[in-house]
Amino acid sequence: MQSGRMEPKAAVQLIDLGLVRSIVGAKGLGWLRIWVGVIGLGLVDCGAAEAEPTAEAQGREWAQRLRTVAPEQASTNQAVLKIRSRDGRKQVPLTVVTRPGKEGWWVEYQTGPETAGGKPEIWRIQYSNDAPPRFESPTAPTAQKTGTAGTWPGDLRIAGSDFLLRELGMEFLHWPEQRIRGRELSNGRWCQVLESVSKRPDGPATVRSWIDEKLGVVLSAEVYDARLVRLKHFSITQFREQADRWTCSVSMVDDVKGTKTELAFDGAVQR
């Protein structure tokens, strides 16, 4: 089986700014592609003769497009989790496997046996064309192996990092309320601010995403509780292409625990 390779230029002409989905080209990196935004996704054009769409209508449109972007080919990429906590720092090598299917696609995160006491660990996100993602960990205890969004498997941390399965799977794009809150600058670029609101009594209540107006890319995102206290924030912090290699870093910060995880990718550039 051949491994797909990322196409950075196609993906983001980029910047990825330091943060985002363009980085992942139209055919590469599974979830990262999603986080970074939908390349070529433009603002809603309603035509001069039509009424301006409501904030809710625009929000639903952006959320729909972001959650339905799927990889066109299989890919396997290497990455490293750089975890910083009060206990110190550690690095965990990861293999990220993306596989498209007829009715959806899946992304799998795998650690090597050297990082799990001789046993590799696996986390998987199953994406559907018309339903919220499903999360599973074949290597977890039997009672915790599978579940839909909002149940325990979605709260599993990748190798003990700050990245949760439900966050990587962008579960918030399936929440009942999606609205555009206006335009703001992020990293010096004008963005549409998408606000996703959950109706569940527990867990995060709101996620705000900054989507680059020209690139259609998510530059950053913030997670809030019901009191609008920020719990976590995400951003793409680096994208660089040199010679025949590309590198990309995505960070997740837990504002409550004071921890931070950087997910760093490195791969060959497809010419």
C-alpha positions in Angstrom: 0.0 0.0 0.0 1.4 3.4 -1.0 1.3 6.3 1.3 -0.3 9.6 0.2 1.7 12.7 0.6 0.5 16.2 1.4 0.4 18.9 -1.3 1.1 22.1 0.7 0.8 24.6 -2.2 -2.6 23.2 -3.3 -3.7 23.2 0.2 -3.1 26.5 1.3 -1.3 28.9 -0.5 -0.5 29.6 2.4 0.2 30.6 5.7 -1.2 28.1 7.3 -0.7 30.4 9.1 0.2 29.7 11.9 -2.6 27.9 12.1 -4.8 26.1 9.8 -6.4 23.9 7.4 -5.1 25.1 4.2 -2.0 23.4 5.0 -3.2 20.2 4.2 -3.7 20.1 0.6 -6.7 18.9 -1.1 -5.5 15.3 -0.9 -3.6 15.0 2.3 -3.7 14.7 6.0 -7.2 13.9 7.0 -8.4 15.8 10.1 -5.8 18.5 9.7 -7.3 19.3 6.4 -10.6 19.9 8.1 -9.2 22.0 10.9 -7.4 24.2 8.5 -10.3 25.1 6.6 -12.0 24.4 3.3 -9.8 25.6 0.5 -11.6 27.5 -2.0 -14.6 27.9 0.3 -15.9 31.4 -0.4 -18.3 33.6 1.5 -22.0 33.0 0.8 -22.9 34.9 -2.3 -26.6 35.6 -2.3 -26.7 37.9 -5.3 -27.4 41.6 -5.4 -31.2 41.1 -5.8 -31.5 38.7 -2.8 -31.9 39.6 0.8 -28.8 39.4 3.0 -28.7 36.0 4.7 -29.2 35.9 8.4 -26.3 35.1 10.8 -27.8 31.7 11.5 -28.1 30.9 7.8 -24.5 31.9 7.1 -23.3 29.9 10.1 -25.1 26.8 9.0 -23.6 27.2 5.5 -20.1 27.4 6.8 -20.5 24.6 9.3 -22.0 22.3 6.6 -19.1 22.9 4.2 -16.4 22.5 6.8 -17.8 19.2 8.0 -18.4 17.6 4.6 -14.9 18.1 3.2 -13.4 14.6 2.8 -10.0 13.3 1.7 -9.8 12.2 -1.9 -7.1 9.5 -1.3 -5.5 7.5 1.4 -2.5 8.8 3.2 -0.1 7.9 6.0 1.9 10.7 7.7 4.3 10.8 10.6 3.9 13.3 13.4 5.1 14.0 17.0 3.1 15.1 20.0 5.1 17.6 22.1 3.4 17.7 25.5 4.1 20.3 28.1 2.6 20.0 31.6 3.4 20.7 35.2 5.2 17.3 35.3 7.5 18.3 32.6 7.8 17.8 28.8 7.7 14.7 26.7 7.4 13.7 23.0 5.3 11.0 21.6 5.8 9.8 17.9 2.5 9.2 16.0 1.5 7.7 12.7 -1.6 9.3 11.3 -3.5 7.1 8.8 -6.4 8.5 6.6 -8.7 6.2 4.6 -11.6 7.4 2.4 -14.7 5.2 2.0 -18.0 5.0 0.1 -20.1 6.4 2.9 -17.6 8.4 4.8 -13.9 8.2 5.9 -11.8 7.6 8.9 -8.6 8.8 10.5 -6.5 6.7 12.8 -3.8 7.9 15.3 -1.2 5.2 16.3 1.6 5.2 18.8 4.5 2.9 18.5 5.1 0.0 20.9 8.1 1.8 22.4 5.7 4.5 23.8 3.1 2.3 25.4 5.0 -0.3 27.4 5.5 -2.6 24.4 1.9 -2.2 23.2 0.8 0.3 20.5 -2.2 2.5 21.2 -4.8 3.3 18.6 -7.5 6.0 18.4 -9.9 6.3 15.5 -12.5 8.8 14.2 -15.2 7.6 11.8 -16.7 10.4 9.7 -20.1 10.0 8.0 -21.5 12.1 5.2 -24.7 12.9 7.1 -24.1 12.2 10.8 -21.8 13.2 13.7 -18.5 11.5 13.9 -18.0 8.3 15.9 -15.0 7.7 18.1 -13.3 4.5 19.2 -10.1 3.2 20.6 -9.6 -0.5 19.9 -6.8 -0.7 22.4 -8.9 0.8 25.3 -10.7 -1.3 27.9 -13.8 -3.1 26.4 -16.4 -0.8 27.9 -14.7 2.3 26.5 -13.9 1.2 22.9 -16.7 2.9 21.0 -19.3 5.6 21.3 -20.9 8.5 19.5 -20.2 12.2 20.0 -20.6 13.2 23.6 -19.9 9.9 25.2 -16.8 8.8 26.9 -14.7 7.7 23.8 -15.0 11.2 22.4 -13.3 12.5 25.5 -10.3 10.3 25.1 -7.0 12.1 24.9 -4.5 11.2 22.2 -1.6 9.7 24.1 -2.4 11.7 27.2 -2.1 15.0 25.3 -4.4 18.0 25.2 -6.1 16.8 22.0 -9.4 15.1 22.5 -11.0 12.8 19.9 -14.1 15.0 19.8 -12.0 18.1 19.2 -10.0 16.5 16.3 -13.3 15.2 14.9 -14.8 18.7 15.0 -17.9 17.5 16.8 -18.9 21.1 17.4 -19.8 21.6 13.7 -22.8 19.2 14.4 -24.1 21.3 17.3 -27.7 22.6 16.9 -26.8 26.3 16.7 -24.3 27.8 14.2 -24.1 31.5 13.6 -21.7 34.1 12.2 -20.9 36.7 14.8 -19.1 39.2 12.5 -15.7 40.0 11.1 -12.5 40.2 13.0 -8.8 40.2 12.4 -6.8 37.1 13.2 -3.1 37.0 12.5 -3.5 40.2 10.5 -6.2 38.6 8.2 -9.9 39.3 8.0 -12.0 36.4 9.2 -15.6 35.4 9.6 -16.2 34.3 13.2 -18.3 31.2 13.5 -20.0 30.5 16.8 -21.2 26.9 17.5 -23.5 26.5 20.5 -24.2 23.2 22.3 -27.5 22.4 24.0 -26.0 19.8 26.3 -26.2 20.4 30.1 -22.5 19.4 30.5 -19.3 19.8 28.7 -18.2 22.8 26.5 -21.0 25.2 25.6 -19.6 27.3 22.8 -16.8 27.1 20.2 -15.7 30.1 18.2 -13.8 29.6 15.0 -11.9 32.3 13.0 -12.3 31.5 9.3 -10.1 33.3 6.8 -12.4 35.1 4.3 -10.1 34.6 1.3 -8.7 31.2 2.0 -11.8 29.7 3.6 -9.5 28.4 6.4 -9.9 28.1 10.1 -7.0 30.1 11.6 -7.9 29.5 15.2 -10.6 28.3 17.5 -11.6 28.8 21.2 -13.7 26.6 23.5 -15.9 28.2 26.2 -18.1 26.9 29.1 -21.7 28.1 29.8 -20.3 31.2 31.6 -18.2 32.1 28.5 -15.0 31.3 30.4 -12.4 30.1 27.9 -11.4 26.5 28.5 -9.1 25.8 25.6 -7.7 27.3 22.4 -6.4 25.9 19.2 -4.2 27.4 16.5 -1.9 26.4 13.6 1.4 27.9 14.6 3.7 27.1 11.8 3.8 25.9 8.2 7.0 25.8 6.2 8.1 24.3 2.9 11.8 24.0 2.2 13.2 22.1 -0.7 11.5 18.7 -0.8 10.1 18.8 2.8 7.2 20.4 4.5 6.6 20.9 8.2 3.5 22.0 10.0 2.7 22.5 13.7 -0.7 22.8 15.4 -1.1 23.7 19.1 -3.8 23.1 21.7 -3.7 24.9 25.0 -5.8 23.9 28.0 -6.4 27.2 29.8 -7.7 25.5 32.9 -4.9 23.0 33.5 -2.2 25.2 32.1 -0.9 22.6 29.7 0.0 22.7 26.1 0.4 20.2 23.3 2.0 20.8 19.9 1.2 18.4 17.1 4.1 18.6 14.6 4.0 17.0 11.1 6.8 16.5 8.7 6.6 15.0 5.2 7.8 15.0 1.6 6.5 17.5 -0.8 4.7 16.1 -3.8 5.8 17.8 -7.0 
